[in-house]
Amino acid sequence: MNTIPQGLLTPQILVDVDILERNIDRVAQNVAGKGLALRPHAKTHKMHEIAARQLDSGAVGLTVATIGEALTFALHGVADLFVAFPLWVSEVQAARIRKLLRYVRLSLGTDSVAAVEQLARQLGDKANKLGLMIEIDSGHHRSGVHPRGALDVARAARDAGLNVIGIFTFPGHSYAPGRAQEVAAEEQQALAEAAGLLREDGFELKRISGGSTPTAELADNSLLTEVRPGVYVFGDAQQFELGRCRWEDIALSVASTVISRHEGDELIPRRIVLDAGSKILGGDRPAWASGFGRILENPDARISAVSEHHATVLWPEDQPLPAHGEQLRVIPNHVCVAVNLVDQVTVLRAGEVAERWDVAARGLNY
């Protein structure tokens, strides 16, 4: 990524569109070369401009987390959407789903008999208009049914008049050092077990969906039909520290300014303070992460703490401490959270401000 353009107020999110487009094309080609469909998760970027680039590169549709996100993309022309979340559908939500069905091919996630029965009650004669995807727990132990429990959910859906079209999982436990290959194998095993049981009972599975950013490019089409990575478009500090992206693959950073500096002594650490705190970076820090983000200009620096408007950065002893007013780019730990904290991002091309994009689906958490 190039230097920060002159005159920018900080903190603000910068997106290098050249790197972004390279990331989109690389993963699209990799996935297509393996005979898989790509259905990227748009909760990472929440922007129409990025969705359009993903679809233009061959994505079959988008994945979203909420009905609100789905409606935003549907009303902007995206024709195929998957809400990869085990929804509990209220009467109000059912009305929004009926609206969605007027615009898109819609699939929804579920992981229980109770949720299936609720969906059928609320949607009535529209229930068979959408595709139902049963979520499988492949080891992350968040939502999702054990593979052996998938058949009960599928049968309940069939009895209620719903159209089971496939199964999916989120191998979120791949977000740990050195685990991507192992977790990809666990994903494959869990989905294979569930798929076998459903097919023996007469279910035709049109889609078997998996893949987080750490595992998506490790997948093949021996079982899976599609993958749903999200973070790959930008990269972030977590993906870098997991070895799933290179420094030069990181397309998003937060422009920030040095507002305080301290040379330190035997009692006080040598540090700078930036004006990019948790209100733009987010506060995620896995136990294995080296800090609350990374500094693009200095891979050896570490963000030791964040508060609402401050990021405390421990600076290497053998390198000059940045001056007051110097601007640096922070790579957030979890880019999905950072994007959801702003209304717009500043888009750079060849190091110059080219556009500003609205975060169209920002805050649509229901």
Buried (B, 14 or more C-beta within 10 A) or exposed (E): BBEBBEEBEBBBBBBBBBBBBBBBBBBBEBBBEBEBBBBBBBBBBBBBBBBEBBBEBBBBBBBBBBBBBBBBBBEEEBEBBBBBBBBEBEEEBBEBBBBBBEBBBBBBBBBBBEBBBBBBEBBEEEBEBBBBBBBBBBBBEEBBBBBEBBBBBBBBBBEBEBBBBBBBBBBBBBBBEEBBEBBBBBBBBBBBBBBBBBEEEEBEBEBBBBBBBBBBBBBEBEBBBBBBBBBBBBBBBBBBBBEBBEEEBBBBBBBBBBBEBBEBEEEEEBBBBBBBBBBBBBBBBEEEBBBBBBBBBBEEBBBBBBEEBBBBBBBEEEEEBBEEEBBBBBBBBBBBBBBBBBEBBBBBBEEEBBEEBBBBBBEBEE
